[in-house]
């Protein structure tokens, strides 16, 4: 018995006609080992792979068997090649395309397309250095493509035209500027946004958050200064806690449970103001003050962030029976940055970026005007894309008017140029808004005029001129 040799015991000395024996079944059976080919579960390559196994019993006898696994690349592949006479190739997002044999060959069945050699030929029918890769430089001409079967050497020729059909992209950013300003791309600006709450409904013994949305700064703008002006009528100011919250959820407490039983707030909070102190009268908090716990709580916390987003002022009234009456709250957000031109991009290159615009004049209840500017980008193949930019010109107020400072002129300078003291932009100065003169005229519905001028003799050859300017906001 194979496998039991030497392990069989005759139990009756072969005295009977039957065979009575015992066998030791503890010895192992034959072992099986793969000695050639890929292991089970493998992905077999195209072609023939021989797999060989050996079997060895406990006595050392070995037997071997082999078999072949054949993987055909393509059944019944032909050696004949047929090339398409005209193929249109559209470039990808990188302004490139790789020409494969499957793009050019027709008919078949063929072998594996990756095995064929594809080359684009120049005018002399020589292969180009780029091989089978084309880019934007191929646009506008017809090119010959050669496909070669490396096994047979057989080849055929076809023709391609290369085009760019992907449209460019363009992104616009809305802008908010003063009514007397113009957008200048890439030019640094420094502006202050003044966001007002106006009167609010009264509330008592609760917490209220008032939102101040702002979207008028450039995307690259950063805050340089924040001040907060509060006009709040409330008995026992110590009932209140007032905080400012930035769009990125940073919080600065302006004051909390301060000034005892005194009433009302009419103050501007500014890191550069006086140290916080109760006035001792009414309003209990007045003047230009630092936050109560400055410098632990300072408005400079907001410096460096982008000003766009929703700002909040939180007012907490901790006790009832005396409602909070908000007259006005103003956020003064100063920032620096620059307006950037719309960002246009294309896979193969931009030919032009242009715009058309229209301007709608506003009334006194809203912006001075709104400019709608439609930008269009055109790529080198004539594909286009557009975006719409809204430019809001905000209406200035009398707070924005800057009056000329006092000047002192020497007698020699005056003798050389008497006009140096004239009420002009080139002389002693005139009222301005954002640096633009309001010269006895109208600017953004604000009119400034010289209402009074008095010359006061001082001594021989010297005198003083006192000028009184009158500015009127016709929308106030």
C-alpha positions in Angstrom: 0.0 0.0 0.0 1.6 3.2 -1.1 2.3 5.4 1.9 2.0 2.6 4.4 5.1 0.6 3.6 6.9 -0.4 6.9 3.9 0.6 8.9 1.7 -2.5 8.4 1.6 -5.2 11.1 0.2 -8.8 10.4 -2.1 -9.6 13.2 -2.7 -13.4 12.5 0.6 -14.4 11.0 -1.2 -14.8 7.6 -2.9 -18.0 8.9 -6.3 -17.0 7.7 -7.5 -16.5 4.2 -8.4 -12.9 5.0 -6.0 -10.2 5.8 -6.1 -8.8 9.3 -3.7 -6.0 9.9 -3.3 -2.7 11.6 -1.9 0.4 9.8 -0.1 3.5 11.3 -2.0 6.4 9.8 0.1 9.1 11.6 2.7 9.5 8.7 1.9 12.3 6.3 0.7 11.8 2.8 2.6 13.2 -0.3 3.5 16.9 -0.5 2.6 19.2 -3.4 4.9 22.0 -4.5 4.7 24.5 -7.4 8.2 24.8 -8.9 7.5 26.9 -12.0 4.9 29.5 -13.2 2.8 32.1 -11.4 1.0 31.2 -8.2 -2.8 30.8 -8.1 -4.7 34.1 -8.3 -2.1 35.8 -10.3 -2.8 37.9 -13.4 -1.2 36.0 -16.2 0.6 38.0 -19.0 -0.2 37.8 -22.7 1.4 34.7 -24.1 2.1 31.2 -22.8 3.0 30.5 -19.2 4.1 27.0 -18.1 3.0 26.0 -14.6 4.8 23.0 -13.0 4.0 21.1 -9.8 5.9 18.2 -8.0 4.5 15.6 -5.6 6.7 13.8 -3.1 5.7 10.9 -0.9 7.2 10.0 2.5 9.6 7.5 0.8 11.0 10.3 -1.4 9.4 9.3 -4.6 8.8 12.4 -6.8 6.4 12.8 -9.6 6.0 16.0 -11.8 3.3 17.4 -13.9 3.2 20.6 -16.1 0.5 22.5 -18.0 0.3 25.7 -20.0 -1.9 28.8 -19.5 -2.3 30.7 -22.8 -3.5 34.3 -22.7 -4.4 35.7 -26.2 -3.9 39.5 -26.6 -6.7 39.9 -29.1 -8.4 37.1 -30.9 -7.8 36.9 -34.6 -5.8 40.2 -34.8 -5.1 41.3 -38.4 -1.8 42.6 -39.7 -3.6 45.0 -42.2 -3.6 48.6 -41.0 -6.3 51.2 -41.9 -5.7 54.9 -41.0 -8.5 57.4 -40.7 -7.9 60.1 -43.3 -9.1 63.0 -41.1 -9.3 63.2 -37.2 -10.1 66.3 -35.2 -8.2 66.6 -31.9 -9.3 68.9 -29.1 -6.6 69.9 -26.6 -7.0 69.3 -22.9 -6.8 71.6 -19.9 -3.0 71.7 -20.3 -3.2 72.6 -24.0 -2.0 69.2 -25.0 -3.2 65.9 -26.4 -1.5 62.5 -26.8 -2.3 60.8 -30.1 -2.8 57.1 -29.6 -3.1 54.3 -32.2 -6.8 53.9 -31.3 -7.3 57.6 -32.3 -6.1 56.9 -35.8 -6.7 53.3 -36.7 -10.0 52.1 -38.0 -11.2 48.6 -39.0 -9.4 45.7 -37.3 -9.5 43.8 -35.1 -6.0 44.9 -34.1 -3.6 43.9 -31.3 -3.0 46.0 -28.3 -3.1 49.7 -29.3 -0.3 50.5 -26.8 2.1 48.4 -28.8 1.8 50.4 -32.0 4.2 53.3 -32.6 2.5 56.7 -33.4 4.3 59.7 -34.7 3.4 63.1 -36.0 5.3 64.0 -39.2 6.6 67.4 -40.4 6.3 68.8 -43.9 9.2 66.5 -45.0 7.4 63.5 -43.6 10.1 63.2 -40.9 8.9 62.4 -37.3 8.7 65.5 -35.0 10.7 65.5 -31.8 7.4 65.7 -29.8 6.5 62.2 -31.0 2.8 61.7 -30.6 2.2 64.7 -28.4 0.6 67.9 -29.8 0.0 71.3 -28.2 -1.3 74.8 -29.1 1.5 75.3 -31.6 -0.2 72.7 -33.8 -3.5 74.6 -34.0 -4.5 75.9 -37.5 -2.7 73.3 -39.7 -3.3 69.8 -40.9 -0.7 67.2 -39.8 0.2 63.8 -41.0 0.2 61.0 -38.4 2.0 57.6 -39.0 1.1 54.4 -37.2 3.6 51.5 -37.3 3.0 47.9 -36.2 6.4 47.0 -34.6 6.0 43.3 -35.1 5.4 43.4 -38.8 6.7 46.8 -39.8 3.5 47.5 -41.5 2.3 51.2 -41.4 -0.3 53.6 -42.5 -0.8 57.4 -42.6 -3.7 59.6 -41.5 -4.4 63.3 -41.0 -5.3 65.3 -38.0 -6.4 68.9 -37.2 -5.8 70.3 -33.8 -8.2 72.7 -32.1 -8.7 74.3 -28.7 -12.4 74.2 -27.8 -12.1 74.7 -24.0 -13.5 78.1 -23.0 -11.3 80.4 -20.8 -12.3 81.2 -17.2 -12.7 84.6 -15.6 -13.6 85.6 -12.0 -14.8 89.1 -11.0 -14.8 90.7 -7.6 -17.5 93.2 -6.6 -16.2 96.5 -5.2 -17.5 99.3 -3.0 -15.8 102.7 -3.4 -16.5 106.3 -2.5 -18.8 108.2 -4.9 -15.9 110.4 -5.9 -13.4 107.6 -6.5 -12.5 105.4 -9.4 -11.2 101.8 -9.3 -7.5 101.7 -10.1 -6.2 98.1 -10.3 -3.0 97.4 -8.3 -2.9 100.8 -6.7 -2.8 100.7 -2.8 -5.8 102.1 -1.1 -6.5 103.1 2.5 -10.2 103.5 3.4 -12.5 103.5 6.4 -15.9 101.9 6.2 -18.5 103.3 8.6 -21.3 100.9 9.3 -24.3 102.2 11.2 -27.1 100.4 13.0 -29.5 103.3 13.3 -32.2 103.3 16.0 -33.2 99.8 17.1 -36.3 98.4 18.9 -36.0 98.5 22.6 -35.3 95.3 24.6 -35.0 94.3 28.2 -33.2 91.7 30.3 -31.9 89.7 27.3 -29.0 89.5 24.9 -29.2 90.9 21.4 -26.7 90.7 18.5 -26.8 93.3 15.8 -25.2 92.4 12.4 -23.1 94.7 10.2 -22.5 92.9 6.9 -19.7 94.3 4.8 -18.4 93.2 1.4 -16.8 96.4 0.1 -13.1 95.7 0.6 -10.7 94.0 -1.8 -10.1 90.3 -1.3 -6.5 91.1 -0.3 -7.4 93.9 2.2 -6.4 93.8 5.8 -7.8 95.7 8.8 -5.6 98.4 10.2 -7.9 99.9 12.8 -11.3 99.4 14.3 -13.2 101.9 16.4 -16.8 101.7 17.8 -19.1 104.6 18.5 -22.1 103.9 20.8 -25.1 106.0 21.5 -27.3 104.0 24.0 -29.8 105.2 26.4 -30.2 103.0 29.5 -30.5 103.5 33.2 -27.9 101.8 35.3 -25.3 101.3 32.7 -23.8 98.6 34.9 -26.6 96.3 33.7 -24.9 96.1 30.3 -22.1 94.3 28.6 -21.2 95.3 25.1 -18.9 93.3 22.8 -17.7 93.4 19.2 -17.4 90.2 17.2 -15.4 90.0 13.9 -16.3 87.8 10.9 -13.8 85.2 12.1 -15.5 85.1 15.5 -12.9 87.0 17.5 -14.5 89.0 20.3 -13.5 92.1 22.1 -15.4 93.3 25.2 -15.8 97.1 25.3 -17.2 97.3 28.8 -19.0 95.1 31.3 -21.0 96.0 34.5 -19.3 99.4 34.7 -20.2 102.8 36.2 -22.8 101.6 38.7 -26.2 103.3 38.6 -25.3 106.1 36.2 -27.2 106.3 32.9 -26.5 106.2 29.2 -23.5 105.8 26.8 -22.3 108.3 24.2 -18.7 107.3 23.5 -16.3 106.1 20.9 -14.0 103.2 21.8 -10.6 103.5 20.3 -7.3 101.9 21.4 -5.7 105.3 21.0 -8.3 106.9 23.3 -8.1 107.8 27.0 -8.0 105.0 29.6 -11.5 103.9 30.4 -13.2 105.8 33.2 -16.7 106.7 34.2 -17.6 110.3 33.6 -19.3 110.8 36.9 -22.3 112.3 35.2 -24.7 111.7 32.3 -23.8 110.0 30.0 -22.0 107.7 32.3 -19.6 106.6 29.6 -18.5 109.4 27.3 -15.7 110.7 25.2 -13.0 108.7 23.3 -12.0 105.7 25.5 -10.0 102.5 25.4 -11.9 99.3 26.1 -12.5 98.8 29.8 -9.9 96.0 30.2 -7.4 97.4 27.8 -4.9 96.0 26.8 -6.3 92.6 27.6 -9.3 93.6 25.5 -8.1 95.7 22.6 -9.6 96.5 19.2 -6.2 95.8 17.6 -7.1 92.2 18.0 -8.9 92.6 14.7 -5.9 94.0 12.8 -4.7 91.9 10.0 -7.9 90.1 9.2 -9.9 90.7 6.0 -12.7 93.2 6.7 -15.3 91.5 4.5 -18.0 89.5 6.2 -20.5 90.0 8.9 -19.5 92.0 12.0 -21.6 91.9 15.1 -22.1 94.1 18.2 -23.6 92.1 21.1 -25.4 94.0 23.8 -26.4 92.1 27.0 -28.9 93.6 29.5 -28.6 91.6 32.7 -31.6 93.0 34.6 -35.1 93.9 33.7 -37.5 96.8 34.2 -35.3 99.3 32.4 -35.1 98.6 28.6 -32.2 99.3 26.4 -32.7 102.1 23.8 -30.1 102.1 21.0 -29.9 105.4 19.2 -27.0 104.3 16.9 -24.0 102.1 16.9 -21.3 102.7 14.4 -18.4 100.4 13.4 -15.5 102.3 11.9 -13.3 99.7 10.1 -10.1 101.0 8.5 -8.3 98.8 6.0 -5.6 98.7 3.4 -5.4 96.7 0.2 -5.7 97.1 -3.6 -8.3 96.3 -6.2 -7.2 93.5 -8.5 -8.3 93.1 -12.1 -10.5 90.2 -12.9 -8.6 86.9 -12.9 -8.7 85.3 -16.3 -7.1 82.0 -17.3 -7.0 79.7 -20.4 -5.4 76.4 -21.3 -3.7 77.7 -24.5 -3.4 81.5 -23.9 -5.5 84.7 -23.7 -5.9 87.1 -26.6 -7.9 89.9 -24.9 -9.8 90.9 -21.8 -12.4 93.7 -22.3 -15.4 95.2 -20.5 -18.5 97.2 -21.2 -20.4 99.0 -18.4 -23.5 100.9 -17.5 -24.1 103.2 -14.5 -27.4 103.7 -12.7 -27.6 106.8 -10.6 -29.0 106.3 -7.1 -31.2 108.4 -4.9 -30.6 109.8 -1.5 -31.9 106.6 0.2 -29.1 104.4 -1.2 -25.8 104.3 -3.1 -24.8 107.3 -5.2 -24.6 105.0 -8.2 -24.1 101.4 -9.2 -21.9 100.5 -12.1 -22.5 97.1 -13.8 -19.4 96.1 -15.6 -19.4 93.0 -17.8 -15.9 91.5 -18.4 -15.2 89.2 -21.4 -12.1 87.2 -21.9 -11.3 85.8 -25.4 -8.7 83.1 -25.9 -6.4 82.6 -28.9 -9.0 80.3 -30.6 -11.9 82.7 -30.2 -13.5 81.0 -27.2 -15.0 83.4 -24.7 -16.2 83.6 -21.1 -17.7 86.5 -19.1 -18.4 87.6 -15.6 -20.3 90.6 -14.1 -18.7 93.0 -11.7 -20.9 95.3 -9.6 -19.2 98.5 -8.4 -21.2 100.3 -5.7 -20.4 104.0 -5.2 -21.4 104.8 -1.6 -22.7 108.2 -0.7 -20.4 110.3 1.4 -21.7 112.3 4.4 -20.5 115.5 6.1 -18.4 113.3 8.3 -16.2 112.6 5.3 -15.5 116.3 4.6 -12.0 117.4 5.6 -11.5 121.1 6.0 -8.2 122.8 5.2 -5.8 123.3 8.1 -4.4 126.6 9.3 -1.4 127.8 7.3 1.3 130.3 8.0 2.9 132.1 5.1 6.1 134.2 5.3 6.0 137.7 4.0 8.7 136.8 1.4 6.6 133.9 0.1 3.5 136.0 -0.1 5.3 138.8 -1.9 6.6 136.3 -4.4 3.2 134.6 -4.9 0.2 136.4 -3.5 -2.1 133.6 -4.7 -0.5 131.3 -2.1 -3.3 132.3 0.4 -6.2 132.0 -2.0 -9.1 129.7 -1.2 -8.1 127.2 -3.9 -6.6 123.7 -3.9 -3.3 125.2 -5.1 -3.5 128.0 -2.5 -4.4 127.7 1.2 -6.7 124.8 0.6 -10.4 123.9 0.2 -12.6 121.3 1.8 -11.9 117.8 0.4 -13.6 114.4 0.3 -11.2 111.5 0.0 -8.5 114.0 -1.1 -10.6 115.4 -3.9 -11.4 119.1 -3.6 -14.9 120.4 -3.3 -14.1 123.8 -4.8 -17.1 126.0 -4.3 -19.3 123.4 -5.9 -20.9 120.0 -5.7 -19.3 116.7 -5.0 -21.5 113.6 -4.4 -24.5 115.8 -3.4 -22.3 117.7 -0.9 -21.8 121.4 -1.6 -19.1 123.5 0.0 -18.8 127.3 -0.3 -16.8 130.1 1.3 -19.5 131.8 3.3 -17.4 134.5 5.1 -13.9 135.8 4.8 -12.4 138.5 7.1 -8.9 140.1 6.8 -7.5 141.1 10.1 -4.5 143.5 10.2 -1.9 142.5 12.8 0.9 145.0 12.3 2.7 146.7 9.4 2.9 144.3 6.5 1.3 141.3 8.3 -2.4 140.2 8.6 -4.6 137.2 9.3 -7.4 135.9 7.1 -10.3 134.1 8.8 -12.4 132.0 6.5 -15.6 130.3 7.2 -16.7 127.3 5.1 -20.3 126.1 4.8 -20.9 122.6 3.6 -24.4 121.2 2.9 -25.3 117.6 2.4 -28.4 117.7 0.2 -29.2 114.1 1.0 -29.2 114.6 4.8 
